[in-house]
Amino acid sequence: MIKSREKAASQTTSVFLADLHNDDINRLRSQLWMGLMVTTFCVLFITLIARHLRGDPTPPMSLLIQGSLYAVVFANVLLRKTRHANFVQGIYVVCIHLAVPTVFVLYGGTRGFGDVALLTAVIVSMLYGWRRWMIVTYGAMVITLIWVLYRDSIGEPVTPLLDYSAQFTALKFVIVVLVMTFILRYTNAFYKQLIEKYRNFANEQVRLNLELQANELQLTQLTRNLQSSRQKIVTAREEERRRLRRDLHDGLGPMLAAQVFRVGAARQVLHRNPDKTEKLLIDLEGGIEGTLADIRQLVYGLRPPMLDQLGLVGSITNFVQRNESNVRIELEIAPQLPPLSAAIEVAVYRIVQTAVDNVIKHAQATHCQVRLFVRDDTLHTEITDDGIGISPSFMAGVGLTSMRERSEELGGTLQVLAIQPKGTRLTSAIPLIFTHD
């Protein structure tokens, strides 16, 4: 049971994690890509408008670069849910990485646009995932940055190569604000939802651990019950052995010894007094018959021979026919019973025998119904009578206690209930233990 629960818990955990990574993380990553595309579009558009308003010239190469970036952005938006999404995202990452060395050269070191460009390159590569070709792009960034810093350290700064670059203070501020807003907004949403999912996952783990502890307690209780049942079986076996020893020692032993004395007495008077010998032999014959009857009773107490001769159905039918007198006994047995173990046969026969005896002797009934049927792999025995019934303060006697023990030691149950308007119903349910051929 514990292994099955652990397996179920492991499967539930695997499904939960798979759902977390395959659905939520991919959905959040898609939101991050959309935010990144929107931010890129806004940066390009604001830059273009600002240059146009200030009257700054826009070289054809700059227009070509901007147009290419617009195309990459729109391709990412249009193809984000298709099988080409990974490819166009890779193109975007390459463009961002190639733009970083240019920004270093134009705007110098890691100041201003250089900071934003390098941070953006790192973020998009983290979002996209590491690829081997990034060694080349990151290598170009590192080489360019080292070269720019070296030029600055020797007093020959690269920046500004463009006259208008120093005039872009307001534009730089707007771009930095857009990028940082994007980073804070989507990173916060991403990790907030991740934390919530992992909190739910932790709660699920706590619930599974509680179920596992409950199952362990149940298993412990079942183990104790099993041990108690084994002790009861051993006790019952030893009690039966003690009863047999007592019956053999106190009953059959003295009777056989008496027969031996009678045989000796008969031998002594055999020739002198034939009449007395005949009388002794007649007494000996009666004693032997009594001894045989006691032996049969012992054997019958172990297992009714009728079960081996007629089977369970035949034995119950024979018993009912022999005991039907003032009480009319109606027998209803399923047409076909499955093969039963010897223990179930004895238990059911004894329950029927004891219950019918109680009905005849104590119930003051005129009608009794005995039913045997199988339902849900359980053999049900039901004895109903129209007698005086049982009172609420009824105390179980030896017979009822014996019937209940016979049923419970096979994993079954036994109930005695009063029925209306009068009468009693005894029901026994014993799980089937099929015999093996």
Order of alpha helices (4+ residues) and beta strands (2+ residues): alpha-alpha-alpha-alpha-alpha-alpha-alpha-alpha-alpha-alpha-beta-alpha-beta-beta-alpha-beta-beta
